[in-house]
Amino acid sequence: MPSTEPRQQLLQIFLDAVAAVNGRHCVAEALKAAPPAGPLALVALGKAAVAMAQGACDQLGGQISRALIVTKHGHQGPLPWPIMTASHPLPDESSLAAGAALMEFIDALPETEQLLVLLSGGASSLVEVLPAGVSLDSLQRLNHWFLASGVDIVTGNEIRKRLSLIKGGRLAQRLWPRRVKCLTISDVPGDDPASIASGPLSGPRPFDLPAATPGWINDLIASTAQVDEPMRFDHVDIEMVASVSRAMHAAADSARRLGYDVVLHRELLQGDVIEAGPLLAQALEQSAARTVHIWGGETTVRLPDSPGRGGRNQSLALATAIALAGHSNEYFLAAGTDGTDGPGEDAGAVVDGDTVTRGLASGINVADALRQADAGTFLEAAGDLIATGATGTNVMDLAIGMKQ
């Protein structure tokens, strides 16, 4: 990556934002404010499961009698309990193994034992228990469609709830009558617990699937023949400990410390990256000098049959870079707060007005790269990719623009 001060400052603002929503810190903070009494069992599920469990261990110590931790491959860390890893964003056999282990763990708990559940994004793929009539192949086909279609995460999770024995409040029913305290890190618009990790501990919400939902998905849902029985949630207490709003405010504080005026965009960043990129670039172009813009949310990408390298943040960064071409005083970062952006090890990218020129020098066509969801290949040639490793959190994506 070209070594210039504005680009380094953008990365520092992003890292300060991520640190403010780190799972270890946020869970320890919440448990210190309202410590549970007596021994309890611990379940931590999601991309931030290890960091969140570390926070619980820091604060509760010997109160935790037993624990089950499930996280994404490569997101492990030091804990006094074994850690299971599973597949994300596409579930596989390891996801079903994690689901089976969760059921076994719960069934071994006395009905009088209280439980601390730590939930973060990614759990929808990492842990699954399928009803009769749904195969792993069907589940993977569904997730392939979800990832490629441009459907937002709330809709995708609503569909996944209908094909699961733990999502959509069903895990809460399995846990009754045990008392459950749940701390969550939100990776969904609106921070609705019913959507975070597909709402395993939350009551169902009215939701109509889009008319464009493929017929084979509707047929698959119908084939499960699940009976909707009355649900109980009086034994569950849910508290959100981190969200994209907290990360955005931390980013704003970081930018101000660096001497910038800040525009904090409260409207959620969403929509197709090809449409969103030029709008973000326009906001930068219309700004006064020494201004930082901060957006949070999740854009979407429609994937071709054979997508290339990179996720939605790299595509958003490239779409913005195309619109910024030739502007020497404008810079833009788009990255996943969990440290990943689609397949691969990159979190996102930092681009500027010369990104397109640098990438074109390698012989890659920028329009083709964007259209083929191969932004990562172009951005690697431009020297613009960033890698943070697993961050211990997951509060959607951050986009940060800077005008010098």
C-alpha positions in Angstrom: 0.0 0.0 0.0 1.4 3.5 -0.9 2.8 5.0 2.3 1.1 8.4 2.7 0.0 10.1 5.9 -3.7 10.4 5.1 -4.0 6.7 4.3 -2.2 5.8 7.5 -4.6 8.1 9.4 -7.6 6.5 7.8 -6.4 3.1 8.9 -5.8 4.4 12.4 -9.3 5.8 12.6 -10.7 2.4 11.6 -8.6 0.5 14.1 -9.6 2.9 16.9 -13.3 2.3 16.0 -12.8 -1.5 16.0 -11.0 -1.4 19.4 -14.0 0.4 20.9 -16.3 -2.5 20.1 -13.9 -5.4 20.9 -15.8 -8.3 22.3 -13.5 -8.8 25.3 -13.7 -5.2 26.5 -17.5 -4.9 25.9 -18.5 -8.1 27.6 -16.3 -7.5 30.6 -17.7 -4.0 30.9 -21.3 -5.3 30.8 -20.7 -8.0 33.3 -18.9 -5.6 35.7 -21.9 -3.3 35.6 -24.4 -6.2 36.3 -22.5 -9.3 37.6 -24.5 -12.5 37.7 -24.5 -14.4 41.0 -23.5 -17.9 41.5 -22.1 -20.5 39.1 -23.1 -20.6 35.5 -22.5 -22.3 32.2 -21.2 -20.4 29.2 -22.0 -20.7 25.5 -20.3 -18.3 23.0 -21.2 -18.5 19.3 -20.0 -16.3 16.4 -17.0 -14.6 14.9 -16.3 -12.7 18.1 -17.0 -15.7 20.3 -13.4 -16.1 21.6 -13.0 -12.4 22.5 -16.4 -12.3 24.2 -15.6 -15.5 26.1 -12.3 -13.9 27.2 -14.2 -10.9 28.6 -16.5 -13.3 30.5 -13.5 -15.1 31.9 -11.8 -11.9 32.9 -14.8 -10.7 34.9 -16.3 -14.0 36.2 -13.3 -16.2 36.6 -14.2 -19.4 38.5 -18.0 -18.8 38.4 -18.0 -20.4 34.9 -18.5 -24.1 35.5 -18.3 -25.3 31.9 -18.3 -23.7 28.4 -18.9 -24.3 24.7 -17.1 -22.0 22.3 -17.8 -22.0 18.5 -16.1 -19.6 16.2 -14.9 -19.2 12.6 -11.9 -21.1 11.4 -8.8 -19.0 12.1 -10.5 -16.9 14.8 -9.2 -18.9 17.8 -7.5 -17.5 20.8 -6.3 -18.4 24.4 -9.1 -19.7 26.6 -9.3 -22.3 29.4 -11.9 -24.3 27.4 -11.7 -26.1 24.1 -12.7 -24.1 21.0 -14.7 -25.6 18.1 -14.3 -23.9 14.7 -16.7 -24.1 11.8 -17.3 -22.7 8.4 -18.3 -19.2 7.3 -19.8 -17.8 5.2 -20.9 -21.1 3.8 -22.0 -23.8 6.4 -20.5 -27.3 6.0 -20.2 -30.5 8.0 -18.3 -28.6 10.7 -21.4 -26.3 11.2 -23.6 -29.3 11.8 -21.0 -30.8 14.2 -21.1 -27.6 16.1 -24.9 -27.7 16.2 -24.8 -31.3 17.5 -22.3 -30.3 20.2 -24.5 -27.4 21.3 -27.5 -29.7 21.7 -25.4 -32.2 23.7 -24.0 -29.4 25.9 -27.5 -28.1 26.6 -29.1 -31.5 27.3 -26.3 -32.2 29.9 -27.1 -29.0 31.9 -29.3 -29.3 35.0 -32.6 -27.4 34.6 -31.5 -25.3 37.6 -28.2 -24.1 36.1 -28.1 -20.6 34.8 -26.5 -19.9 31.4 -24.6 -17.0 29.9 -24.9 -16.9 26.1 -22.6 -14.7 24.1 -23.8 -14.1 20.5 -22.1 -12.4 17.6 -22.5 -12.3 13.8 -21.5 -15.3 11.8 -23.3 -17.8 14.1 -26.0 -18.3 11.5 -23.4 -20.2 9.3 -21.2 -21.5 12.1 -23.8 -23.5 14.1 -26.8 -25.3 12.7 -29.3 -28.0 13.5 -31.4 -29.0 10.6 -35.0 -30.2 10.6 -36.1 -33.3 8.8 -36.4 -32.7 5.1 -33.5 -30.3 4.9 -30.1 -31.7 3.8 -26.7 -30.0 4.0 -26.7 -29.7 0.2 -30.0 -27.8 0.4 -28.6 -25.6 3.2 -25.5 -24.8 1.1 -27.5 -24.1 -2.0 -29.6 -21.6 0.0 -26.5 -19.9 1.4 -25.0 -19.7 -2.1 -28.1 -18.0 -3.3 -28.2 -15.6 -0.4 -24.6 -14.5 -0.9 -24.8 -14.1 -4.6 -28.3 -12.5 -5.0 -27.7 -9.2 -3.3 -30.3 -9.9 -0.6 -29.8 -8.1 2.6 -28.8 -9.9 5.8 -32.1 -9.4 7.6 -34.0 -11.1 4.7 -31.4 -13.8 4.5 -31.6 -14.6 8.2 -35.4 -14.7 8.1 -35.2 -17.4 5.4 -32.6 -19.3 7.4 -34.8 -19.2 10.5 -37.4 -21.2 8.7 -34.9 -24.0 8.0 -33.4 -24.5 11.5 -34.1 -26.1 14.8 -32.2 -23.5 16.8 -32.8 -20.2 14.9 -35.9 -18.0 15.3 -36.2 -18.5 19.1 -36.0 -22.3 19.0 -32.8 -22.4 21.0 -34.6 -20.5 23.8 -37.3 -23.2 23.9 -34.6 -25.9 24.1 -33.1 -24.1 27.1 -36.3 -23.5 29.1 -36.6 -23.4 32.1 -33.0 -22.5 32.7 -32.3 -18.8 33.3 -30.4 -17.3 30.4 -28.5 -14.0 30.2 -27.5 -13.2 26.6 -25.0 -10.5 25.6 -24.9 -9.7 21.9 -22.7 -7.8 19.4 -25.0 -6.6 16.6 -24.1 -7.0 13.0 -27.6 -6.2 11.6 -29.5 -3.1 10.7 -31.6 -1.8 13.6 -29.7 -4.0 16.1 -32.8 -6.3 16.4 -31.9 -9.4 18.6 -34.4 -11.3 16.5 -32.0 -11.0 13.5 -28.6 -11.2 15.2 -27.3 -14.7 14.5 -30.8 -15.4 13.2 -32.3 -14.8 16.6 -31.9 -18.1 18.4 -33.1 -16.7 21.7 -35.6 -14.1 20.4 -39.3 -14.3 19.6 -40.3 -14.3 16.0 -41.1 -11.1 14.2 -43.7 -10.6 11.5 -41.9 -10.8 8.2 -43.0 -11.5 4.6 -40.5 -13.0 2.3 -39.8 -11.0 -0.8 -41.9 -11.9 -3.9 -38.7 -12.6 -5.7 -37.8 -15.5 -3.4 -37.1 -18.4 -5.7 -39.8 -21.1 -5.8 -37.4 -23.8 -4.7 -36.7 -22.0 -1.5 -40.4 -21.7 -0.7 -40.8 -25.4 -1.5 -37.9 -26.2 0.8 -39.5 -24.3 3.6 -42.8 -26.1 3.1 -41.1 -29.5 3.1 -39.8 -29.1 6.7 -43.4 -29.3 8.0 -42.3 -27.5 11.3 -45.2 -26.9 13.7 -45.3 -23.5 15.2 -46.0 -24.1 18.9 -46.4 -21.4 21.6 -42.9 -20.1 22.6 -41.7 -18.9 26.0 -39.1 -16.2 26.5 -39.6 -15.2 30.1 -36.5 -17.0 31.1 -34.3 -15.0 28.7 -32.7 -11.6 29.2 -30.9 -10.1 26.2 -28.5 -7.1 26.3 -26.6 -5.6 23.3 -23.1 -4.6 24.3 -21.7 -3.3 20.9 -23.0 -2.0 17.6 -21.9 -0.1 14.6 -23.1 3.1 16.1 -20.6 2.8 19.0 -17.9 2.1 16.5 -18.8 5.1 14.4 -18.7 7.4 17.4 -15.3 6.0 18.3 -14.1 6.7 14.7 -15.4 10.2 15.0 -13.5 10.8 18.2 -10.3 9.4 16.6 -10.7 11.7 13.6 -11.2 14.8 15.8 -8.0 13.9 17.7 -6.2 14.1 14.4 -7.6 17.6 13.8 -10.4 16.8 11.3 -14.0 18.1 11.2 -16.4 15.1 11.2 -19.5 14.3 9.3 -21.2 11.3 11.0 -23.8 9.8 8.6 -26.6 8.4 10.7 -28.4 6.8 7.7 -27.3 3.2 7.3 -24.9 2.5 4.5 -26.7 0.0 2.2 -27.6 -0.8 -1.4 -25.6 -2.1 -4.3 -21.9 -1.2 -4.3 -21.9 0.1 -7.9 -24.5 2.6 -6.9 -23.2 3.5 -3.5 -19.6 4.2 -4.4 -20.2 7.3 -6.6 -22.5 8.7 -3.9 -19.9 8.4 -1.3 -17.3 10.0 -3.6 -19.7 12.8 -4.3 -20.0 13.5 -0.5 -16.2 13.8 -0.3 -15.9 16.0 -3.3 -18.5 18.5 -1.9 -16.7 18.7 1.5 -14.5 21.4 2.9 -10.8 20.6 3.4 -9.8 18.7 6.5 -13.1 16.8 6.7 -13.7 13.1 7.6 -17.0 11.3 6.7 -18.0 8.2 8.6 -20.6 5.7 7.4 -21.7 2.3 8.9 -23.7 -0.5 7.5 -23.5 -3.2 4.8 -23.7 -2.8 1.1 -24.6 -5.7 -1.2 -22.9 -7.3 -4.3 -24.5 -9.3 -7.0 -22.0 -12.1 -7.8 -21.5 -13.5 -11.3 -21.3 -17.2 -11.9 -17.5 -17.2 -11.4 -16.7 -14.3 -9.1 -13.1 -13.2 -8.6 -11.3 -12.1 -5.5 -12.7 -9.8 -2.8 -15.9 -9.1 -0.8 -18.3 -6.2 -0.7 -15.9 -3.8 0.9 -13.3 -4.2 -1.7 -16.0 -3.8 -4.4 -17.3 -0.6 -2.7 -13.7 0.7 -2.4 -13.1 0.1 -6.1 -16.4 1.7 -7.1 -15.6 4.7 -5.0 -12.0 4.9 -6.4 -13.3 5.0 -9.9 -15.4 8.1 -9.0 -12.4 9.7 -7.2 -10.0 9.2 -10.1 -7.8 12.3 -10.5 -8.7 13.8 -7.1 -5.4 14.1 -5.4 -6.7 15.2 -2.0 -9.4 12.6 -1.3 -9.1 9.2 0.3 -11.5 6.4 1.2 -11.5 3.2 3.4 -14.0 0.4 3.3 -13.5 -2.6 5.6 -15.3 -5.2 7.6 -15.1 -4.7 11.4 -14.5 -8.4 11.9 -11.3 -8.2 9.8 -12.6 -10.2 6.9 -14.2 -9.2 3.6 -15.5 -12.2 1.7 -13.2 -15.1 1.1 -9.5 -14.4 1.8 -7.6 -12.7 4.4 -8.2 -9.0 3.5 -10.4 -6.7 5.6 -11.0 -4.2 2.8 -9.0 -1.4 1.1 -7.9 2.2 1.3 -8.1 4.0 -2.0 -7.4 7.4 -3.4 -7.5 9.4 -6.6 -4.6 7.5 -8.0 -5.8 4.0 -7.3 -7.2 3.5 -10.8 -4.0 4.7 -12.5 -1.9 2.4 -10.3 -4.1 -0.6 -11.0 -4.3 0.0 -14.7 -0.5 0.0 -14.9 -0.7 -3.8 -14.2 -2.8 -4.3 -17.3 -6.1 -5.1 -15.5 -9.3 -3.5 -16.8 -11.0 -1.7 -13.9 -14.5 -2.0 -15.2 -14.1 -5.7 -15.8 -12.7 -6.1 -12.3 -15.8 -4.4 -10.7 -18.3 -6.2 -12.9 -16.7 -9.7 -12.3 -16.6 -9.1 -8.5 -12.8 -9.2 -8.8 -12.0 -5.9 -7.1 -9.4 -7.6 -4.8 -7.2 -8.5 -7.8 -7.2 -4.9 -9.1 -6.7 -3.4 -5.6 -3.8 -5.7 -4.9 -2.2 -4.5 -8.1 -2.8 -0.9 -6.9 -1.3 -1.6 -3.5 -4.5 -0.7 -1.7 -5.6 -3.9 0.2 -5.5 -3.9 4.0 -5.3 -6.9 6.4 -6.0 -6.7 10.1 -6.5 -10.3 11.1 -9.4 -11.3 13.3 -10.5 -8.3 15.4 -12.7 -9.9 18.1 -15.8 -8.1 17.0 -18.3 -7.9 14.2 -20.5 -4.8 13.9 -21.1 -4.7 10.1 -18.8 -2.5 7.9 -17.3 0.9 8.2 -16.6 3.3 5.4 -14.5 6.4 6.1 -13.7 9.1 3.7 -11.1 11.9 4.1 -10.6 15.2 2.3 -7.3 16.9 2.9 
